[in-house]
């Protein structure tokens, strides 16, 4: 399965790779060498920590490279009155009576606590391509779900302000 990413997502990932390879990796290698010089490696906590940090950086580089390699580049093909990628949507949760404002983003940039909801999440799939005023069913596991109503749509674009997620 391919990850659906925008050109901006791929550009941001490549920038992070460049930073990690050209600036961070040499510093981490130097930290490992410095800690190694402290002596006995079996009881050298600084060495273990430096090595872990270097390995975490290398793992992140491999992850980002794999994401770029397998990405399917997408764009926003929504019309002016339908919900699309990077649009801000005010929704009314019918089961609680509460309103919430969300912004639809790619999976790489999701952060539910900040209101950035993946277009591939249950809520994202339910509202994508719909119009203001529509009542939609958010399907959960085992055929269960709930209804929400789209109150308003504010068209948006990928201005680069939403950071890519990390692990």
RATA-V281574 format. One line per field, one symbol per residue. ss: DSSP state (a for helix, b for strand, c for the rest). psi: psi as a letter, one per 30 degrees, with the letter a starting at -180 (. if undefined). burial: + if it has 16 or more other C-alpha atoms within 10 Angstrom, else -. Layout:
BEGIN
ss->???
psi->???
burial->???
END
This chain:
BEGIN
ss->cccbbcaaaaaaaaaaaaaaaaaaaaaaaaaaaaaaccccaaacaaaaaaaaaaaaaaaaaaaaaaaaaacbbccccccccbcccccbbbbbbccccbbbbbbbbcaaacbaaacbbbcccaaaaaacccbcccbbbbbcaaacbbbbbbbbbbccccccccccccc
psi->kkkjlleeeeeeeeeeeeeeeeeeeeeeeeeeeeeeffbjffgjeeeeeeeeeeeeeeeeeeeeeeeeegkjklljgllfglkakgkkkkljjeffgklkklkkllefgkjefggjkkffleeeeefkgllkfkklkjkalgglalklkjelkjklljggfjlkll.
burial->--++++--++--++-++--+----+--+--++--++---------+++-++-++--+--++--++-++--+----------+++++++++++--------+++++++++++---++++++++++++++-+++--+++++--------+++++++++-+-----+---
END
